[in-house]
Amino acid sequence: MLSGAGGLPAGAVRGDLHLSADGATMIVAVMGRGVYKTTNGGGAWSALLSWSDVTHCAVNEGFPEVLYAYAQGANSGPGPRVSHDGGASWFQPNAMENFPGAGGRALVGGTEPWIMPDPSNRLRAVCHAHADFTGTEDGGRSWSASNSAYFCGTHPNSYAAPHCFDRTDPRRYVVPLIDRHLMLTEDGGVTCALSSFKDAADYTHGTVNGAAVHPDGQHIIACVNSGTKGILCYSDDRGASWTTTDTGEKPRMYLGYDAGDPRYAYQFNKRSADMGRTWSVMARLPAESYIVGVSETAVNGRSVLYAMDLGASSNSAGTKKKLYKSLDRGETWSTVATVAESFRANVDVRVVFRIHPRDPHVIFTKGAASNGQSTIRRWDTGKASGLVTTDFDILAVDRPTGDFYAYNFVVDGYDPRVMYFLSNQFNTGNCLYMSTDSGASWTNISAGWPNVTALSTGLEVHPLTGVLYLGTANGMFVREPPYPAPTPDNTFDLILANYPDWDHNRHFETAYG
């Protein structure tokens, strides 16, 4: 134990410890105390910076005389301190309003903010803070936006959004973002553009809780505003402009266009027959229920709709235990099941719910819980003999300790035998699992996973390419499918082709493995 001895004060240590190749020199920040250094393996420590606000110190591993001390947490507060001479002297950025943080505030704020120096360049560093990436090319004296450089810089939302992909062009899709509106790409993520809702009526905040792209690629609907609810916005020009077509803060997170006739669209407790321009209430939808899924495959020329009684009037209303199904565009509804435990996930108001991309009578929800642990339950709602359920045995892979439950789950639309399970244990390595045999067996694929907290982490698979998308507080990550990609026009290969040094820049991640 080094803390509290040899001149190193006792206290919490967050972030990375700088350790020289010979093990003699260490530099570390002690929360609320300062930045400390030892040159004899921890026998004696000296203070490089005394600062009551400090939480982290990032050392450029290629040029260890360059240090960034900073305070992490809320969205405003003191800015960072930078040293180019090993801590002998410190300065702050020239223009604090340009430093990342909500509303241009100085603190390195938001979820999982970091300053990451480039070990191949003494003067370069990247900072992630509050859904923004900024970069410096002059050693921290000035900072500018760098969101476009590495397909990152935003915090994708985590509500299921299987309808965010263009079904005819694998290079075109949208990504719902926290705080930053909607991201659109026409080239598979090589370049990205933000589509803003600020001119839409009743707009108050730029968080997008769900989005769906019409098969023509031009019409888009989105749930916009803060929290877990929002207004419904509509675009007929691929996000160039937006109109509010359904007002009031409602839980519209799960929405989509009809797979049989895409003139129809669905969200909350409403249906549109004109691609999202106007909406009417589905009068026979059971009380306190709203849409949680719109199938990507049609049955008898229509999408299968699913709803749960999650509380249409308020988050506290409804039992959260009833699942409903409609085969006629919401005209009538049948009860699929009433369960003993809530369908809600163990976090906020979201539900873990997916529809099989090929068989819309098969769905997936959170499984039964035992001792704080659960996985995924598969429901076959179309059997003539009655409802059939199966719980996936993911726990056997690692035998994790403590709470373990589904945070997100997705089925590959190109090859539905491939499934991904994302657990709450983000910082243990027991988080991301893959099955290639429809859930019969699972493999932990967490190696290389970015070390982030379990807040709003999105998980989607492109139905035309099989590429897995992981949206985290530190940006978007992609993983190639476990089979040859069906087209070179997929995000994984396009990024590698256009950014040949992509793997080199992986030092901007803090990863397992």
Order of alpha helices (4+ residues) and beta strands (2+ residues): beta-beta-beta-beta-beta-beta-beta-beta-beta-beta-beta-beta-beta-beta-beta-beta-beta-beta-beta-beta-beta-beta-beta-beta-beta-beta-beta-beta-beta-beta-beta-beta-alpha-beta-beta-beta-beta-beta-beta-beta-alpha
